Amino acid sequence: DQGVDIKVISGDNPLTVSRVAQQAGIAGAENFVDATTLHTEAELTEAAERCTVFGRVTPDQKRQLVQVLKTNGHTVAMTGDGVNDVLALKEADCGIAMASGAQAASQVSQLVLLESNFSGLPAVVAEGRRVINNIQRSASLYLVKNLFSFTFTLAALFITLPYPLQPIQLTLIAA
């Protein structure tokens, strides 16, 4: 519902991971690749955009996948629970660890799922977008207020009239 694309990156057999992803209802789960067949950075880059499920992925390849997705303009959140996920969690825009997982994964992540349950993530994404939208609205109001004050200052300079607002009035406008 939030427009988030899901990619599954695992060290397990790609066919098995694909079947589990299909059962979980992940769109495009039939598009999988065995990471042991990706020998060049170009192959990895092409697979990152084309595939949804990655199997037999090494910890360094996980980090490289996150880097490729970020380079291609995506905002990347990585969830993980093991030491093998630490490099990718650190590289991601938002690292999300499971509380029941390795301590190292929890330490490098920005968010830890205390109940080790993904069901709270859609609400987290929605709340984050709501906060960002509110900040953007507040910033635009602040910009308009400053432009209004600047315009008044220029008008007072060129028309040689006294500044139309007193300092006490400016605090009321700011409020």
Solvent accessible surface area in square Angstrom, and as a share of the most:
residue,aa,sasa,rsa
1,D,193,1.00
2,Q,56,0.25
3,G,73,0.70
4,V,87,0.50
5,D,116,0.60
6,I,97,0.49
7,K,62,0.26
8,V,36,0.21
9,I,33,0.17
10,S,20,0.13
11,G,38,0.36
12,D,86,0.45
13,N,62,0.32
14,P,11,0.07
15,L,83,0.41
16,T,76,0.44
17,V,13,0.08
18,S,0,0.00
19,R,126,0.46
20,V,92,0.53
21,A,4,0.03
22,Q,70,0.31
23,Q,160,0.71
24,A,75,0.58
25,G,64,0.61
26,I,34,0.18
27,A,91,0.71
28,G,21,0.20
29,A,1,0.00
30,E,106,0.47
31,N,66,0.34
32,F,77,0.32
33,V,17,0.10
34,D,42,0.22
35,A,1,0.01
36,T,81,0.47
37,T,77,0.45
38,L,22,0.11
39,H,150,0.67
40,T,74,0.43
41,E,131,0.59
42,A,75,0.58
43,E,71,0.32
44,L,7,0.04
45,T,48,0.28
46,E,90,0.40
47,A,0,0.00
48,A,0,0.00
49,E,85,0.38
50,R,130,0.47
51,C,1,0.00
52,T,15,0.09
53,V,0,0.00
54,F,1,0.00
55,G,0,0.00
56,R,105,0.38
57,V,8,0.04
58,T,68,0.40
59,P,56,0.35
60,D,61,0.31
61,Q,28,0.12
62,K,7,0.03
63,R,60,0.22
64,Q,60,0.26
65,L,1,0.01
66,V,1,0.01
67,Q,63,0.28
68,V,14,0.08
69,L,17,0.08
70,K,67,0.29
71,T,117,0.68
72,N,63,0.32
73,G,69,0.66
74,H,77,0.34
75,T,125,0.72
76,V,14,0.08
77,A,63,0.49
78,M,17,0.07
79,T,46,0.27
80,G,10,0.09
81,D,75,0.39
82,G,17,0.16
83,V,105,0.60
84,N,69,0.35
85,D,11,0.05
86,V,25,0.14
87,L,79,0.39
88,A,0,0.00
89,L,0,0.00
90,K,130,0.55
91,E,50,0.22
92,A,7,0.06
93,D,71,0.37
94,C,45,0.27
95,G,0,0.00
96,I,10,0.05
97,A,0,0.00
98,M,24,0.11
99,A,42,0.32
100,S,96,0.62
101,G,28,0.27
102,A,30,0.23
103,Q,126,0.56
104,A,42,0.33
105,A,0,0.00
106,S,23,0.15
107,Q,125,0.55
108,V,42,0.24
109,S,17,0.11
110,Q,119,0.53
111,L,56,0.28
112,V,49,0.28
113,L,19,0.09
114,L,152,0.75
115,E,151,0.68
116,S,38,0.25
117,N,79,0.40
118,F,106,0.44
119,S,85,0.55
120,G,33,0.32
121,L,30,0.15
122,P,82,0.52
123,A,68,0.53
124,V,67,0.39
125,V,47,0.27
126,A,41,0.32
127,E,83,0.37
128,G,33,0.32
129,R,107,0.39
130,R,130,0.47
131,V,66,0.38
132,I,100,0.51
133,N,68,0.35
134,N,57,0.29
135,I,108,0.55
136,Q,113,0.50
137,R,147,0.54
138,S,69,0.44
139,A,57,0.45
140,S,58,0.37
141,L,130,0.65
142,Y,136,0.52
143,L,105,0.52
144,V,95,0.55
145,K,65,0.28
146,N,60,0.31
147,L,98,0.49
148,F,102,0.43
149,S,37,0.24
150,F,121,0.50
151,T,84,0.49
152,F,59,0.25
153,T,55,0.32
154,L,67,0.33
155,A,39,0.30
156,A,16,0.12
157,L,118,0.59
158,F,161,0.67
159,I,105,0.53
160,T,117,0.68
161,L,111,0.55
162,P,112,0.70
163,Y,69,0.26
164,P,72,0.46
165,L,31,0.15
166,Q,102,0.46
167,P,101,0.64
168,I,128,0.65
169,Q,72,0.32
170,L,64,0.32
171,T,84,0.49
172,L,131,0.65
173,I,79,0.40
174,A,64,0.50
175,A,117,0.91
